[in-house]
Amino acid sequence: MAFDPAALAHIRDWMQRYVDERKYPGSALLILQNGQEEFFHSTGLRDVENNLPFQRNSIVRIYSMTKPVTSVALMMLVERGLLHLDAPVSEFIPEFASMRTLIPNAARLDQTEDAATPTLHQLLTHTSGLSYPFNPGLLPQEMDALDLMFSPQQGALSERVKVLSSLPLAFQPGTRWEYSVGIDVIGRVIEVASGKSLDRFLSENILEPLGMIETGYSVPSGAGDRFASLYTPLEGDAMALNAAKQGGETLRLVDAAGDSPFEAATTFSGGGGLVSTIDDYSRFAEMLRNRGTAFGVRILGPKTVDYMMANHLPGDIASMGPQSFAEQPMQGTGFGIGGSVVLDPGRLGAPCSVGDYSWGGMASTFFWIDRVNQLTTVFFTQLSPSSSYQSRAELKSLVLGALVE
């Protein structure tokens, strides 16, 4: 399979239309096939107020695209024999030893019953009973009141996790799927098991070996004005999906370069804290496509990567009664370790291959790996929330539509 140059032109037109219609401030797209660059294009602005272009070396908040990186880090510890996925999280964080969960249809936070302690596997697969502040329900409301978003300047990860452990779960572990801060807890597990802070472990074991020199928890020194600003079409908080209201301004500035918490992070969020460039993140995605090896470095064994990209749910996400926000469609989509897995392309609403592995971030960034066609695709922009437009399905249709015999 190869790309039709004329069809690739439709992608440029699509990217420009999103900018012209003031849906996205700017964007960049990189497509690799068999490790070779087949397409790159950027358009629009990284900083609307100062008229700075969105470029290949623009640095962006990748939010939940941090989750696959943290998941790889945990699997490295599994390969070293330092932990196993069925271990209860209380083996590493004792505060989770005696858990409670909300009873069905609870009206108050104190209406609880005994619960099993979530396992590492349940934390990784969003079946732990944890949640996010922007989801509906009693637990998310309390998480919101306590500001449990694991934002960049909230101090030590250990302290944030300790506060989280004092809350009841939303449901019995393993019984439902709900997008959650579970991988932030996994970040703390990595710290305990490795004896290193999460930022240091990721840097030494994944980022530096792969040459991801501009990826980290804070914008790298010397980056100048390459850090993109963040925008939203909503009135109020760009993360407050429960109270989301469309405003008159589709590109309202919510986090400006030069005055952003991502420029001096104190909290190392395993679920959403990294900033990166499109070339840096493509190096990580290529490592996954190549089953753990890229650029002369082995990060994971091939069987471990295959395991990560398998579906770890009994069926698709939709079959597990989700009530939460998610970065991907839930019908026809399973979930592996750190990302979603396509089970049935016909139910997703866009062309794709069985086994596609992908995830996105709240600022509308997105990546996917198609090992059938040996594709690695990374899309960067900076608009929150990622549910604002159906851009991911549109992009998949464009990219797969450009592949010809």
C-alpha positions in Angstrom: 0.0 0.0 0.0 1.2 3.5 -0.9 -0.1 7.0 -0.6 -1.8 8.9 -3.4 -0.3 12.4 -3.5 -3.5 13.9 -4.8 -5.5 12.3 -1.9 -2.9 13.6 0.6 -3.8 17.1 -0.7 -7.3 16.7 0.8 -5.6 16.4 4.3 -4.0 19.8 3.8 -7.3 21.3 2.8 -9.0 19.7 5.8 -6.4 21.1 8.2 -6.7 24.6 6.6 -10.4 24.5 6.8 -10.3 23.9 10.6 -8.1 27.0 10.9 -10.2 29.1 8.6 -13.3 28.2 10.5 -11.6 29.1 13.8 -12.0 25.6 15.1 -8.3 25.1 15.7 -5.7 27.8 16.1 -3.2 25.7 14.1 -2.1 22.1 13.7 0.6 19.7 12.5 0.3 16.2 11.1 3.0 13.6 10.6 2.5 10.3 8.9 5.2 7.6 8.8 5.0 4.3 6.9 7.5 1.6 7.6 9.4 4.2 9.5 9.7 6.6 6.5 8.1 10.0 6.5 5.3 10.0 3.9 3.6 13.3 4.9 4.1 16.3 7.0 2.1 19.5 7.1 1.5 22.3 9.5 -0.8 25.3 9.3 -2.3 28.1 11.4 -0.9 29.6 14.6 0.6 28.3 17.8 -0.1 31.7 19.4 -3.0 33.6 17.9 -2.4 36.8 20.0 1.1 37.2 18.7 0.6 35.7 15.2 3.2 33.0 15.7 2.9 30.1 13.2 2.3 26.5 14.3 5.5 24.7 13.2 7.1 21.3 13.3 9.1 22.2 16.4 6.2 23.7 18.3 5.9 22.3 21.8 2.4 21.3 23.0 0.6 19.9 26.0 -0.1 16.3 25.1 -2.2 15.6 28.3 -3.5 12.0 28.1 -1.0 11.0 25.5 1.2 10.8 28.6 -0.7 7.7 29.6 0.9 5.3 27.0 4.4 6.6 28.1 3.7 5.9 31.8 2.2 2.5 30.8 5.3 1.6 29.0 7.3 2.6 32.1 5.3 0.3 34.3 5.7 -2.6 31.8 9.5 -2.0 31.9 9.3 -2.7 35.7 7.2 -5.8 35.0 9.9 -7.1 32.6 12.4 -6.5 35.4 10.4 -8.6 37.8 9.8 -5.7 40.2 6.0 -6.1 40.2 3.1 -8.0 38.5 -0.1 -6.6 37.2 -2.5 -8.5 39.4 -0.8 -7.0 42.5 -3.1 -4.8 44.6 -2.0 -1.2 44.5 -1.8 -1.2 48.3 1.4 -3.3 48.0 3.0 0.0 46.9 0.7 2.6 48.3 -0.6 1.4 51.7 -3.3 4.1 51.9 -5.3 2.0 49.4 -5.4 -1.0 51.7 -9.0 -0.7 53.1 -11.2 0.6 50.2 -14.9 1.5 50.2 -17.1 2.0 47.1 -20.3 3.9 46.6 -23.4 1.7 46.8 -25.5 1.5 43.6 -27.5 4.7 43.2 -25.9 6.4 46.1 -27.2 9.9 46.8 -24.4 10.8 49.3 -20.7 10.2 49.5 -21.0 8.4 52.8 -23.3 5.7 51.3 -20.6 3.0 50.8 -19.8 -0.6 51.2 -16.6 -2.6 51.4 -14.6 -2.9 48.2 -11.6 -4.8 46.9 -8.4 -2.9 46.5 -7.8 -2.1 42.8 -5.0 -4.0 41.1 -2.4 -2.4 38.9 -4.1 -4.0 35.9 -7.4 -2.3 36.8 -5.7 1.0 37.2 -4.1 0.7 33.8 -7.3 -0.3 32.1 -9.7 2.2 33.7 -11.6 -0.5 35.5 -10.4 0.4 39.0 -13.4 2.4 40.3 -11.5 5.7 40.1 -12.7 8.6 38.0 -11.9 12.1 36.8 -13.3 15.4 38.1 -14.9 16.1 34.7 -17.0 12.9 34.7 -20.6 12.8 35.9 -21.4 11.4 39.4 -20.7 11.8 43.1 -17.1 10.8 43.1 -16.1 13.2 40.3 -17.9 16.0 42.1 -15.8 15.4 45.2 -12.7 15.1 43.1 -13.5 18.4 41.5 -14.0 20.0 45.0 -10.6 18.7 46.0 -9.0 19.7 42.6 -7.8 16.2 42.0 -6.8 16.8 38.4 -3.0 16.2 39.0 -2.3 19.5 37.4 1.3 20.7 36.9 1.7 22.9 40.0 0.0 20.8 42.7 3.1 19.6 44.5 4.4 16.1 45.2 2.6 13.2 43.5 2.7 11.2 46.7 0.5 13.8 48.5 -2.0 14.0 45.6 -2.4 10.3 45.6 -2.8 10.2 49.4 -5.8 12.6 49.1 -7.3 10.4 46.4 -7.0 7.3 48.5 -9.2 8.8 51.1 -12.2 8.8 48.8 -14.6 6.0 48.0 -14.5 4.3 44.6 -17.3 5.0 42.1 -17.9 1.2 41.6 -16.5 -2.2 42.5 -13.2 -2.7 40.7 -13.5 -4.7 37.5 -17.2 -4.2 37.1 -17.2 -1.1 34.8 -15.0 1.0 32.6 -14.6 4.7 33.5 -11.9 7.1 32.3 -9.9 7.9 35.4 -6.7 9.1 37.1 -5.7 5.5 37.5 -2.5 6.0 35.5 -1.6 8.9 37.8 -1.7 6.4 40.6 0.5 4.1 38.4 3.0 7.0 38.2 3.3 6.9 42.0 3.7 3.1 41.9 6.6 3.6 39.5 8.2 6.0 41.9 7.9 3.5 44.8 9.0 0.4 42.9 11.9 2.1 41.1 13.1 4.4 43.9 13.1 7.3 41.5 10.8 10.3 40.8 8.5 9.7 37.9 10.1 12.5 35.8 13.5 11.0 36.3 12.5 7.4 35.6 10.7 8.4 32.3 13.7 10.6 31.3 16.4 7.9 32.0 14.5 4.9 30.7 12.3 6.2 27.8 12.8 9.8 26.7 16.6 10.0 26.6 17.2 6.6 25.1 14.7 7.4 22.3 16.1 10.8 21.7 13.0 12.6 22.9 15.0 15.6 24.0 12.1 18.1 24.1 9.6 15.9 26.0 9.2 16.4 29.7 7.0 17.7 32.5 8.2 21.3 31.9 8.8 23.2 28.7 12.6 22.7 28.1 14.9 25.7 28.8 15.9 27.5 25.7 12.7 26.7 23.9 11.9 30.4 23.5 8.5 31.1 22.2 7.9 27.6 20.6 5.5 26.6 23.4 2.0 26.8 21.9 -0.9 28.5 23.7 -4.1 26.6 24.6 -7.6 27.6 23.5 -11.2 26.5 24.1 -14.6 27.1 22.5 -16.2 26.9 25.9 -17.2 29.5 28.4 -15.5 29.0 31.7 -13.1 26.1 32.5 -11.9 24.2 29.4 -11.8 21.0 31.5 -15.2 21.4 33.2 -17.1 19.1 30.8 -20.1 18.7 33.2 -20.8 22.5 33.0 -19.5 23.0 29.4 -21.2 25.9 27.6 -20.4 27.0 24.1 -19.2 30.6 24.1 -19.3 33.2 21.3 -15.5 33.0 20.9 -14.4 29.6 19.4 -10.7 30.3 20.2 -10.7 31.7 23.8 -7.2 31.7 25.3 -7.0 29.7 28.5 -3.3 29.0 29.0 -0.8 31.3 27.4 2.8 30.6 26.6 5.0 32.6 29.0 2.5 32.3 31.9 1.7 28.6 31.9 2.0 26.0 34.8 3.6 23.7 32.2 6.7 25.9 32.3 7.6 25.1 35.9 5.8 21.8 36.8 6.0 20.5 40.4 3.5 17.6 39.9 4.5 14.7 37.7 1.2 13.5 36.3 1.5 10.0 34.8 -1.9 10.5 33.2 -1.5 13.9 31.6 1.5 16.0 32.4 4.0 15.8 29.5 4.7 18.4 26.8 6.3 17.3 23.6 7.0 18.0 19.9 5.5 16.0 17.0 8.8 14.5 16.1 9.6 13.5 19.6 6.2 11.7 20.1 6.6 10.0 16.7 9.8 8.4 18.1 7.8 6.9 21.0 5.0 5.7 18.7 7.5 4.2 16.3 9.0 2.2 19.2 5.5 0.7 19.8 4.9 0.0 16.1 8.3 -1.7 16.0 7.3 -3.9 19.0 9.6 -2.2 21.5 12.6 -1.3 19.5 13.5 1.9 17.6 16.6 3.9 16.7 18.9 1.2 17.8 17.4 1.0 21.3 15.2 -1.6 22.9 12.7 -0.3 25.4 10.4 -3.3 25.7 10.3 -6.9 24.5 8.1 -7.6 21.4 5.8 -9.9 23.3 5.3 -7.2 26.0 4.2 -4.7 23.3 1.9 -7.3 21.7 0.3 -7.8 25.2 -0.1 -4.0 25.6 -1.9 -3.8 22.2 -4.3 -6.7 22.9 -7.8 -6.0 24.2 -7.9 -6.4 28.0 -11.6 -6.0 28.5 -14.3 -8.8 28.2 -15.7 -7.0 25.1 -15.7 -3.5 23.9 -15.7 -0.4 26.1 -19.4 0.2 25.5 -20.2 -3.3 26.9 -18.9 -2.2 30.3 -21.5 0.5 31.0 -19.3 3.6 30.8 -20.7 6.8 32.0 -17.6 8.9 31.5 -15.8 11.0 28.9 -13.3 9.1 26.8 -10.7 10.0 24.2 -12.0 7.4 21.7 -15.3 5.9 20.5 -16.5 3.2 22.8 -18.4 1.0 20.4 -16.2 -1.5 18.6 -13.2 -0.4 20.6 -11.5 -2.3 23.4 -8.8 -1.1 25.7 -5.2 -2.4 26.1 -2.5 -1.2 28.4 -2.3 2.6 27.9 -4.5 2.9 24.8 -7.5 1.8 22.9 -7.6 -1.2 20.5 -9.9 -1.5 17.4 -12.0 -4.6 17.6 -14.7 -3.9 14.9 -14.0 -1.1 12.4 -17.6 -1.2 11.2 -18.8 0.1 14.5 -16.3 3.0 14.8 -17.6 5.3 12.1 -14.3 5.6 10.2 -12.1 3.3 8.2 -9.4 1.6 10.2 -7.6 -1.7 10.7 -8.4 -4.3 13.3 -5.8 -3.9 16.1 -5.2 -0.2 15.6 -3.7 1.1 18.8 -4.3 4.7 19.7 -5.0 7.4 22.3 -5.4 11.2 22.4 -5.2 14.1 24.7 -7.6 16.7 26.1 -6.1 19.4 23.8 -7.2 17.4 20.7 -3.8 15.8 20.1 -4.0 12.3 18.7 -1.9 9.3 17.6 -2.5 5.9 16.2 -0.5 2.9 15.1 -1.8 0.7 12.3 0.5 -2.3 12.1 -1.5 -3.8 9.2 -0.4 -0.9 7.0 2.7 -0.1 9.1 1.5 3.4 9.7 2.4 5.8 12.6 0.3 8.9 12.6 0.6 11.9 15.0 -1.6 14.9 15.0 -1.0 18.0 17.2 -3.1 21.0 17.9 -4.1 22.9 21.1 -7.8 23.1 21.7 -9.6 21.8 24.8 -11.8 19.8 25.2 -11.0 17.1 22.6 -14.7 16.3 22.2 -15.3 19.7 20.6 -15.2 18.3 17.0 -15.2 14.9 15.3 -11.7 15.6 13.9 -10.2 12.2 14.9 -12.7 10.2 12.9 -12.4 12.6 10.0 -8.6 12.4 10.1 -8.6 8.6 10.0 -10.9 8.6 7.0 -8.6 11.0 5.2 -5.4 9.1 5.9 -6.8 5.6 5.1 -8.6 7.1 2.1 -5.2 8.2 0.7 -3.8 4.7 0.9 -4.0 2.9 -2.5 -2.7 -0.4 -3.9 
